[in-house]
Amino acid sequence: IILTRHGHAEARHVGGDSYRQLTSKGREAIQNLSQQLSKYPVDTFFTSSAERAKETACILKNKIQFLPEAIIKEELYNCTSENLLTFFRNLP
C-alpha cells in the first residue's frame, strides 16, 4: 500500500474546500513524485472526490505508463485515519 496526499493546493476556492485546485508548485511536486512512484507496480488506484486529489491522480496517470485508472471514492474525502483503516479492511 502506497499512500500519498495531493499536491499543494489553493488556499481558498469560491465553491468550497472540495473545489480547491493544485497550485503550480503542487503540480510540479506531483510530477516529481511520479518518477519515484513509477518504480512500483500498482494494481488498484484510489482517489478522493476533491478536485485537488483528482488532479493529482490525473497527473500521476499521465506520467506513469502502467498506472490503472483512478477509482474515485467519496468516503476518502476528509477521511480520518480510523476511517481510512476501515476502508482498507473492507476492500476485497
C-alpha positions as CSV (number, residue, x, y, z in Angstrom):
1,I,0.0,0.0,0.0
2,I,1.4,3.4,-1.0
3,L,-0.4,6.4,0.4
4,T,0.2,9.9,-0.9
5,R,-1.5,13.3,-0.4
6,H,-2.5,15.6,-3.1
7,G,0.0,18.3,-4.1
8,H,-0.1,21.9,-2.7
9,A,-3.5,23.4,-3.3
10,E,-5.1,26.9,-3.4
11,A,-5.8,28.4,0.0
12,R,-9.4,29.0,-0.8
13,H,-12.0,28.4,-3.6
14,V,-15.3,30.2,-4.0
15,G,-17.0,26.8,-4.3
16,G,-15.6,25.5,-1.0
17,D,-12.8,23.2,0.1
18,S,-13.5,20.3,-2.2
19,Y,-13.1,22.6,-5.2
20,R,-9.6,23.8,-4.4
21,Q,-7.2,23.0,-7.2
22,L,-3.5,22.4,-7.3
23,T,-1.1,25.3,-7.5
24,S,1.8,25.3,-10.0
25,K,4.1,24.2,-7.1
26,G,1.7,21.4,-6.3
27,R,1.6,20.2,-9.9
28,E,5.4,20.3,-10.1
29,A,5.7,18.3,-6.8
30,I,3.4,15.6,-8.1
31,Q,5.3,15.3,-11.4
32,N,8.5,14.8,-9.3
33,L,6.6,12.2,-7.2
34,S,5.5,10.3,-10.3
35,Q,9.2,9.5,-11.0
36,Q,9.5,7.8,-7.6
37,L,6.2,6.0,-7.8
38,S,6.8,4.7,-11.3
39,K,9.3,2.2,-9.7
40,Y,6.4,0.3,-8.0
41,P,3.7,-1.9,-9.5
42,V,0.2,-0.7,-8.8
43,D,-2.9,-2.9,-9.0
44,T,-5.5,-0.5,-7.8
45,F,-5.5,3.3,-7.6
46,F,-8.0,5.2,-5.4
47,T,-8.5,9.0,-5.0
48,S,-11.0,11.1,-3.1
49,S,-13.6,13.3,-4.8
50,A,-11.7,16.6,-4.0
51,E,-10.7,18.4,-7.2
52,R,-7.0,18.6,-6.0
53,A,-6.9,14.9,-5.4
54,K,-8.5,14.1,-8.8
55,E,-6.0,16.5,-10.4
56,T,-3.1,14.7,-8.6
57,A,-4.4,11.4,-9.8
58,C,-4.7,12.7,-13.4
59,I,-1.1,13.9,-13.3
60,L,0.1,10.6,-12.0
61,K,-1.9,8.6,-14.5
62,N,-0.4,10.7,-17.4
63,K,3.1,10.3,-16.1
64,I,3.2,6.6,-15.0
65,Q,2.7,4.3,-18.0
66,F,1.1,1.3,-16.4
67,L,-1.0,3.1,-13.7
68,P,-4.6,1.9,-13.7
69,E,-7.5,4.4,-13.9
70,A,-8.2,6.1,-10.5
71,I,-11.3,4.9,-8.7
72,I,-12.9,8.0,-7.1
73,K,-14.2,7.3,-3.6
74,E,-16.2,10.0,-1.9
75,E,-15.5,8.4,1.5
76,L,-11.8,9.2,1.2
77,Y,-12.5,13.0,1.2
78,N,-11.9,14.4,4.7
79,C,-11.2,10.9,5.9
80,T,-9.8,10.2,9.4
81,S,-7.1,7.6,9.9
82,E,-9.6,5.3,11.5
83,N,-12.0,5.6,8.5
84,L,-9.0,5.0,6.2
85,L,-8.2,1.8,8.0
86,T,-11.8,0.7,7.8
87,F,-11.8,1.5,4.1
88,F,-8.7,-0.7,3.5
89,R,-10.1,-3.5,5.7
90,N,-13.2,-3.6,3.6
91,L,-11.5,-4.0,0.3
92,P,-12.0,-7.3,-1.4
